[in-house]
Amino acid sequence: MDSTAFDVIRRLGDLLTVQVNSSPELIAGVGKAAAAVDRERAKKKTTNEGHGPRKPDPCQVPRAERDPLRMTPWDLLATFARATTLARQGRGRGLAEHWQGLKYCRAFAADRHGSLRLTDEGKAPELSYRAMQARELGRAFGLAVAERALRVRYPDHLISIVDAETVLLPGFARTKPAGTLGARPRPDFLLEAWRPGEGSRIFVVTVNGNHQPVKPKTSASSRTTYRQLARGSERVERFHLGQWNGTPTLMTSTEFLATAGVTVHVLHTEGGIELPVRPASGAGSADVAIGRRALPYVNSVAVPGERGAERHNAFLIPANHSRGSAE
């Protein structure tokens, strides 16, 4: 192992600072980007396939969740590995994903202020590697911020990350091949806050990343982060538990070339959904309760509008279905 490899491994334990932004300016920018996206769709006469209403009233996260994130590359890679391993197939896939993630260590380094930035190597990835870097590291940074938010809100709970594709595949499968949004876009992850003897609190999460260098003349409508959050707002609106607009969400976009260093932009919407406690086996277990029902959980979301409620192609489990089996 040469000195470069030793240096990479040593840097895995360095504590670094990741900037977090959640502000009224961010909300306003996302609104402008959403309006621009709608204008573009109308001009192109794009069909409604893959599009839909956005989550209403996104707001900035609480003050404690806007503090800079302090973490090591090891922590970041572990978050990425936990998020992706269970969504893949094959006994060795988890190890492969984790080892693959180590390549990102050379793409980052701390500046003289301790903030995390892309190195020269990270700024000049080969071929399509930049898109992969934005996609995968967008997941890692976004989930790290989302997980920190839940730990602040529920400090004595266990936090789990679940791939939304795995959850929704049985009843809300994509209508087109994987890799496309199709007519059924969905959030990226579900985060669960849980402790023994209590119901689970579920959060719907989207994660994105980009390498756009923002300049003074970059308009809000063309800023990639704002557009990613606007699109994320549509995707979280595709999943509901209990009732429409009752499931809390976290939407993130990581800007790798931000002036202040790597910055995670985050917005959220509130909600109070809590899944009930079920026994591990027996008549009241989740497996038995789900097995006796063959009810449609799609195309069942009524979204209030100017002309009354309109049906929305989204996934909804009504409150009376998510409670005890005796109901």
N, C-alpha and C positions, 0 to 999 in steps of 0.2 A: 504494500500500500504506500503510495508516494505522499509527499508533503501536502499536495493539494487535497487528496482524499482525507488525510488527517485533519486538515483545516476545516473541511466541510463538516466532518463529524463533530469537531469541537464547537463549531458554530450552532449546532443543533440545540445546545443548551443555553445560548445567549438570550437574555430577556430583551425583547424588542417592543417598540411602541407602534401601534396601528391606530390611525386617526379614525374617529367615528363622527359622522355628520348627520344630524336630524334637526331640521330647522324650518321656520316658516318660509324662508327663501327656497328651500328644497321642495316644499309642497307647492309653492307657486310655479316653480320651474316645471314640475311634473304635470301640473295642470295645463301649462302652455304646450308642452310636448304632446300631451294627450289630444288637445285640440288640433294640433298639426297632423297627428296620425289620422284623426277622423277626416280631416280635409283631404288628405292624400287618398284615403280609401274611397271617399265620395267621388273624387276626380277620376280615379281609376275604375269606378263602378265595381269595386270589389264586393263579392258576395259576403254574407254574414257568416259563412263557414269559418270557424276558428276565431271569430270575434264575438263579442258580447258586452254586456254592461260591466262597468268597473265597480270595484268596491267603494261604496260611498264614504266620504269624510275621512280620508287618511290623515293622520296627525303625527307629530313628532313624538318620539319615545320619551319617557320620563328622564329627568336630569341625570340620575345615577347611571342610566344606560347609554348616555351620550359621552361619558368620559372616555378618553383614549383607552384602547384595549392593550393590556400588557401581557404578552405571552411569548413562549419560546417556539422555534420552528418545530420541535418535537410535538408540542401541544397542537400546533396547527395541522401537522401531518396526521396525528392521531385522530383529530376531528374528521379530516378528509377520509381516512381509512374506515372509521366507524360508519360514516354516511354512505359509503359506496360498497362495502363488502357484502352486506346482506342483500343488496339489490342485484348481485351478479350470480352467475352459475359456475359450478366447478369447485372442487375441494381446494385447489391451490390458488384460486382467483384472489382471495383476500390477501395472501402474502404477496402476490404479484402486484396488486394495487398499491400496497404499502411500500414495496421496494421501488415501484415506479415513481411514487411521490417523492423519493429522496432526490431526484434530479432537480427538483425545484429549489433545493437549498442553495445551489450556486447561482440562482437567478435573483437572489435577494441579499441585501446587506444593510446594515444600519448606517445612517449618515452621522455627521458629527454631533447632531442633536439627539441621536438614539432612535430616530424615526425610521421605519422600514421603507426601503426604496428598491426599485429594480436596479440590478447591476447592469453593466454594458452587455453582458451575456444575456441577461433577462430581457433587455430591450431589443435584441436582434435575434429572435428565434428563427430557426430555419423553416421554410415552406409553410405548412399549415399549423405549425407548432404554436404560433401566437394565439390562434382561435382556441386550440386545446387548452393552452395555459389560462386564457381568460375564463373558459368554461369550468375547468377543474378547480383552479384556485379561487374563482368566484364562489364556488360551492364552499370551499374550505373557510375563507374569510367570512362569508355571509353567515354560515352556520356557527362559526365561533362567536360572532356578535349576537346572533339569535339565542344561542345557548347561554351566553353570559346574561342576557336579558331575563331569561327564565330563572337563572340561579339567583339573580337579584330579587325577583318577585317571589320566588319560592325557595328560600335558602335551605330548607330542611327536606327537600324533595329530591328524588332521583329523576334525572333528565335523560330521555331516550330520543334518538333520532331514527325516524322510519321513512324510507323512500316512498313517496306518494304513489309512484307507479305500481309498486307491489301491492299497496292497499287497494287501489282502485281497479286493478286489472280484472278481478272477477265480475264486477258489475258495471264498470265504466271504461271498458277497453277502448283503445284508440281505434278510429275508423280507418286510419291509414297506417302504413308501416312505421315502426319505431323510428324516431329521429325527426318526425314531422309533427306539427301541432294538430293537424287534421281538424275535425269538427268538435273535438273534445279536448281542448287544452286543459291542463291541470297544474296545480302547484307542484313544486319540486319535492318538498319534504313535509312531514308532520312531526312536530316535536311534542313529546308527552312529559308532563310534570306529574309525578306520582309518589306516594308514600304508602306503606302498608296500612290496610284498613280504610283507605279513602278512595274515592273515585279519581279517575285520571282527568287532568286538564289538558286539552288538545289545542295546539297552535298550528295554523297553516302558514307555511313559509315558502317564499321564492328567493332564489339566489342567482345572481348574474355577475359578470365581470366584463371590463372593457379596457382597451389601451388607447382610448382617444385622448390626445393632448389638448386640453381646453385652453383656448387663447382668448384674449379680451374681446375679439370679434365673434366668438362662438355664440350663436343664439341659443336660447333655451329650447326652442323647438327642434334644433338639430343636435343637441347634446345627448350623447348616447346614454349616459346614466339616467337622465330624465325619461328618455324613451323606454329604457329597460324597466324602470319602475312603473311607468304607465301600462306597459304590457303585463308586468307582474300583477298589477291591480285587476286586470281582466282574468288572469289565471287563478288567483285566490278566490275570485267570485264564482268559480266552478265547483266549489266544495263547501257543503254546509252540514252541520250537525245540529239536530234539535229544531231549528227554525232558520229562516232566511236572515242573514246578517247577524247571527248570534255567535259565530265562531271567531275567536281572535286571530289576527294575522300579523305576520312580520314580513316585510318586503325589503330586499336588500340589493344593492348594486355596488360592486367594488371597483374603484377607479385606481388603476395601477400607476398611472402617470400623473397623478394629482400633484399640485405644487407643494403641498405640505407633506408629501409622501403617500404611501398606499393608504387610501381612505375608503371606508365602508359607509355608504349612504344608506340610511334605513328609515322606513316609515312603518307605522303600525295602525291597526284598528282594534278596538276593544270588543270584548265579548265575554260571556260567562258560562260557556258550555262545560259540563262536567259529566264524563261517562260514569255509569254506576258501578259499584263493586259487585262482582259476580264470583260465585264459587268456582274452583278449578275444575270440578266435575259435577255431574248430577243434572237434574232437570233445569236448574237455573243457570247452568254454565253458558258461556257465550256460544260455544259450538252448537249446543242443542238448540238454543234460542234462534240462532241464525238458520240452522238446518230446517226448521219447521216452516220457514217463511220463503216464499218465492215472489216477493213484492217488488215492483219496480222502484228503484231509487234514483232514476234518471228522468229528465224532462219533467220534473215535478217541482221546480222552484218558481214561485210566483214573485216576480220583482215589481214593486210598486213603480208606476210611471205616470206621466201626465194624462194618459188616456186610460188609466186604470191598471190593474195588475196584468203583466204579460208573462207568459211561460218562458222559461229559460232552460236551455239544454245544459243542465248542471247536475251534480250528484248531491242528493239530500237524504239523510236518514231522519225521519220525523222523531220528535221527542218521545212519543209513545212507543216507538220501536226500539229506542236505545235504552229504555228503562227495563225494569224486571220483566221476565217472561210471563208473569201472571196477568199483566195488563193487556 
